[in-house]
Amino acid sequence: MNQPNQPPARPMPPGPAAAAPPPPQQQPVQQPQQQPYPPQQPMPQGRPVLGAPYQGYAPPTTAVAPPPAQHRQQAAAQAVATVETARPLGLSVAAPPAPPGHRPNGGGPPPVVPEQREWRQRRHRSIPRLRIGWHQASPTDLDRLQVAGASFGLRLGRNQSGFPVALALFQPEPTTVSLIGGSWAARLLAYRALGYGARVRVLTSHPAGWSDLGRCATGRTDRVAVLPPGSPVETTASADAPVLVLHDTDQPPSATEPVAWETRLTVLRRLTPDRVAAMPHASIVMMQRLTPNEAQILASALRLTPRTSQQLPMLRDDMMAIMSDTGNHYVWLGPGKAELDLLGRPGRY
C-alpha cells in the first residue's frame, strides 16, 4: 500500500559536533598523568641505572587535548620515543684541554693530535749463568797480553787545554829526532821510552848519568846499553821491541840510516850554525827554552814565523816545544814523583 507523500523534514539547527571515536586499533593508550611533586618535598632518589633516562623534576604543565586528527601522529611519536629511550646511552669522554690561545671557531686549521702507538713489552734474553772459575787465566796466558804503544804513541805531557799529548816516536819507517836541550830532557825521554817497551842504546862521553837509568826504570840491566861515541850499534828492532839510539856527543852521528822501528835521537846541548844544517832533515824537532840567538838561528833554518820565534825563549823549565809534520805543539811535561827522584828538578842542564 502506497504511503501518502509527507512533507520534507525541517533541517535541525546546528549543534555541537560530537567527536567521533577513533577506531579500536588506533585508540591511544592513555598514560597515567604523573602528579608533580610539591616544591616543599625533595625529589626521591632512586638507584641509578646505566642507560636509563634521567628522572628529574618536571615543572607542572597544563595538559591540552590535541585535536582528533593528531591522535595518530602522537601515538606514533610516543612509540618511537619509547624505543629511543630504551636504547643504552653511550658514556661521554672528556675532551682534551685546548692549548693556550686556541680559538675553537676559527683562526686556522684544527690542531692535529698525534697518533699514540701502543706500548709493547719487549722480551729480553736471560743472562747466562756465571761459571765460577771459567773466567780465570793462567799466568802463561796473562804473559801473552801486552799493551802496545804503537796505536797511541809515547806520552809526553799535556797541552795548554789540559789534553794529553802523545808522540809517535817509533814508526814502521826510520825516524830521526833532534833535541835542543840538556841531559835532563834526554834522560826523561829515555826513561819514558823504557816504559813504552823499547830498548835504549846510549852513545855518550858522560856515562855517569846513564849507568843506573835502566835499573831504576825497569829493574833490569839489559834494557839500557851505554857505549862510547863511534861504537857500532848492532841491534834488531821490531814493533814489539823498538829501539832508541841516543847520541849525546859533541860529534855528529854517523851517516848510516836507521832501520824500521828504530829511532835515532841526537842531543844538541847548544845550537850553533854548524849544527843547524841537519835540522830540516829531521822528522821531529824538540827543544827546551832557547836563547834569543838560538831562536833566531832556528827560525832561519826552519822558516818559523816571528811569533813562534818569540815564544821559544819564553818556555818554562817544565815545558818543551815540538815541531813535526802535524804542526807545532807546546807541552807541559809534568814529571812524576819517580822521575823527579831519579832525574831531579826540570831544567836545561
GILIN-V254966 format. One record per residue. N is the residue number from 0. SS is DSSP state (H for helix, E for strand, L for the rest). PHI is phi in radians with two decimals (999 if undefined). NEAR is the number of other C-alpha atoms within 12 Angstrom. Layout:
BEGIN
n;ss;phi;near
N;SS;PHI;NEAR
N;SS;PHI;NEAR
END
This chain:
BEGIN
n;ss;phi;near
0;L;999;3
1;L;-1.30;5
2;L;-1.44;6
3;L;-1.16;6
4;L;-1.13;7
5;L;-1.74;8
6;L;-1.16;7
7;L;-1.09;6
8;L;-1.22;7
9;L;-1.32;7
10;L;-1.15;7
11;L;-1.37;6
12;L;-1.17;7
13;L;-1.12;7
14;L;-2.13;7
15;L;-1.13;6
16;L;-1.32;7
17;L;-1.46;8
18;L;-1.25;9
19;L;-1.27;11
20;L;-1.17;13
21;L;-1.21;16
22;L;-1.00;11
23;H;-1.04;9
24;H;-1.30;10
25;H;-1.93;18
26;L;-1.24;19
27;L;-1.21;22
28;L;-1.37;17
29;L;-1.29;13
30;L;-1.45;10
31;L;-1.15;6
32;L;-1.27;11
33;L;-1.39;14
34;L;-1.31;14
35;L;-1.18;17
36;L;-1.35;15
37;L;-1.16;13
38;L;-1.08;11
39;L;-1.34;7
40;L;-1.58;10
41;L;-1.28;11
42;L;-1.27;14
43;L;-1.17;12
44;L;-1.66;12
45;L;-1.78;10
46;L;-1.36;9
47;L;-1.17;12
48;L;-2.12;13
49;L;-1.15;13
50;L;1.63;16
51;L;-1.44;19
52;L;-1.18;17
53;L;-1.28;15
54;L;-1.62;15
55;L;-1.71;15
56;L;-1.46;18
57;L;-1.88;14
58;L;-1.20;12
59;L;-1.14;13
60;L;-2.17;11
61;L;-1.66;10
62;L;-1.30;10
63;L;-2.02;6
64;L;-1.22;11
65;L;-1.24;13
66;L;-1.13;13
67;H;-1.04;19
68;H;-1.23;16
69;H;-1.72;16
70;H;-1.11;21
71;H;-1.22;20
72;H;-1.14;17
73;H;-1.16;21
74;H;-1.15;22
75;H;-1.15;17
76;H;-1.14;15
77;H;-1.16;18
78;H;-1.18;16
79;H;-1.14;14
80;H;-1.11;14
81;H;-1.14;14
82;H;-1.18;13
83;H;-1.15;15
84;H;-1.20;16
85;H;-1.31;15
86;L;-1.22;14
87;L;-1.22;13
88;L;-1.53;14
89;L;-1.33;10
90;L;-1.38;8
91;L;-1.46;7
92;L;-2.02;6
93;L;-1.17;7
94;L;-1.26;8
95;L;-1.13;8
96;L;-1.12;11
97;L;-1.30;14
98;L;-1.18;13
99;L;-1.07;8
100;L;1.40;11
101;L;-1.40;14
102;L;-1.93;13
103;L;-1.22;14
104;L;-1.79;8
105;L;2.67;10
106;L;1.47;10
107;L;2.00;11
108;L;-1.21;10
109;L;-1.15;13
110;L;-1.14;17
111;L;-1.64;9
112;L;-1.55;11
113;L;-1.15;6
114;L;-1.31;6
115;L;-1.60;6
116;L;-1.46;6
117;L;-1.25;6
118;L;-1.43;6
119;L;-2.09;6
120;L;-1.41;6
121;L;-1.47;6
122;L;-1.67;6
123;L;-1.86;6
124;L;-1.28;6
125;L;-1.26;7
126;L;-1.29;7
127;L;-1.11;6
128;L;-1.21;7
129;L;-1.27;9
130;L;-1.66;9
131;L;-1.16;7
132;L;1.76;8
133;L;-1.31;9
134;L;-1.50;9
135;L;-1.45;11
136;L;-2.07;12
137;L;-1.37;12
138;H;-1.01;9
139;H;-1.16;9
140;H;-1.20;11
141;H;-1.19;11
142;H;-1.19;10
143;L;-1.38;12
144;L;-1.49;12
145;L;-2.30;13
146;L;-1.66;17
147;L;-1.57;20
148;H;-1.59;26
149;H;-1.19;26
150;H;-1.46;17
151;L;-2.21;18
152;L;1.63;24
153;E;-1.45;29
154;E;-1.28;31
155;E;-1.90;36
156;E;2.87;30
157;E;-2.31;23
158;L;-1.54;23
159;L;-1.21;16
160;L;-1.54;12
161;L;1.60;13
162;L;-1.51;15
163;E;-1.19;21
164;E;-2.09;26
165;E;-2.07;27
166;E;-2.06;35
167;L;-1.37;32
168;L;-1.33;43
169;L;-2.02;42
170;L;-2.39;31
171;L;-1.10;22
172;L;-1.70;21
173;L;-1.04;28
174;E;-2.26;31
175;E;-2.11;38
176;E;-2.26;38
177;E;-2.00;42
178;E;-1.98;42
179;E;-1.70;39
180;L;3.11;36
181;L;-1.79;31
182;H;-1.21;36
183;H;-1.08;35
184;H;-1.18;41
185;H;-1.16;42
186;H;-1.21;45
187;H;-1.13;41
188;H;-1.13;40
189;H;-1.16;45
190;H;-1.09;39
191;H;-1.30;35
192;H;-1.18;41
193;H;-1.14;33
194;H;-1.17;28
195;H;-1.24;36
196;L;1.94;31
197;L;-1.59;39
198;E;-1.78;39
199;E;-2.09;44
200;E;-2.11;41
201;E;-1.96;42
202;E;-1.92;34
203;E;-2.60;31
204;L;-1.70;21
205;L;-2.23;18
206;H;-1.35;23
207;H;-1.10;14
208;H;-1.49;26
209;L;-2.02;35
210;L;-1.14;26
211;L;-1.76;23
212;H;-1.20;39
213;H;-1.17;32
214;H;-1.16;18
215;H;-1.28;25
216;H;-1.47;33
217;H;-2.14;24
218;L;1.36;14
219;L;-2.21;16
220;L;-1.90;19
221;L;-1.75;19
222;L;-1.64;33
223;E;-2.19;34
224;E;-2.10;30
225;E;-1.81;32
226;E;-2.16;26
227;L;-1.27;21
228;L;-1.07;24
229;L;1.51;22
230;L;-1.29;18
231;L;-1.26;16
232;L;-1.96;29
233;L;-1.95;14
234;L;-2.64;22
235;L;-1.98;21
236;L;-1.90;28
237;L;-2.59;24
238;L;-1.17;25
239;L;-1.41;24
240;L;-2.42;30
241;L;-1.25;39
242;E;-2.24;40
243;E;-1.97;46
244;E;-1.79;48
245;E;-1.92;43
246;E;-1.83;40
247;E;-2.01;40
248;L;-2.37;27
249;L;-1.43;21
250;L;-1.60;20
251;L;-1.19;25
252;L;-1.22;31
253;L;-1.17;18
254;L;-1.43;11
255;L;-1.21;13
256;L;-1.50;17
257;L;-1.24;30
258;L;-1.70;26
259;L;-1.13;25
260;L;1.09;29
261;E;-2.14;37
262;E;-2.07;40
263;E;-1.82;42
264;E;-2.02;42
265;E;-1.87;44
266;E;-1.68;41
267;E;-1.98;38
268;L;-1.22;30
269;L;-2.40;31
270;L;-1.60;33
271;L;-2.10;22
272;L;-1.05;19
273;L;-1.36;16
274;L;-1.76;26
275;H;-1.43;28
276;H;-1.17;18
277;H;-1.48;26
278;L;-1.14;34
279;L;-1.11;23
280;L;-1.58;18
281;L;-1.36;27
282;L;-1.25;30
283;E;-2.39;34
284;E;-2.05;38
285;E;-2.10;39
286;E;-2.66;47
287;L;-1.57;43
288;L;-1.11;37
289;L;-1.71;37
290;L;-1.42;25
291;H;-1.00;20
292;H;-1.19;19
293;H;-1.13;28
294;H;-1.10;35
295;H;-1.22;27
296;H;-1.13;25
297;H;-1.20;37
298;H;-1.12;28
299;H;-1.26;20
300;H;-1.37;25
301;H;-1.77;25
302;L;1.02;17
303;L;-1.43;21
304;L;-1.32;17
305;H;-1.03;16
306;H;-1.16;14
307;H;-1.16;27
308;H;-1.15;28
309;H;-1.36;21
310;H;-1.41;27
311;H;-1.10;36
312;L;-1.31;25
313;L;-1.84;22
314;L;-1.22;28
315;L;-1.40;22
316;L;-1.15;27
317;L;-1.70;31
318;E;-2.02;33
319;E;-2.61;43
320;E;-1.75;41
321;E;-2.18;37
322;E;-2.17;32
323;E;-2.55;26
324;L;-1.17;15
325;L;-1.44;12
326;E;2.24;15
327;E;-1.73;24
328;E;-2.34;33
329;E;-2.01;34
330;E;-2.11;33
331;E;-1.57;28
332;L;-1.16;36
333;L;1.00;25
334;L;-1.14;30
335;L;-1.44;19
336;H;-1.14;11
337;H;-1.13;18
338;H;-1.22;25
339;H;-1.18;20
340;H;-1.15;15
341;H;-1.51;23
342;H;-1.75;30
343;L;1.62;21
344;L;-1.20;22
345;L;-1.20;30
346;L;2.86;27
347;L;-1.71;31
348;L;-2.70;22
END
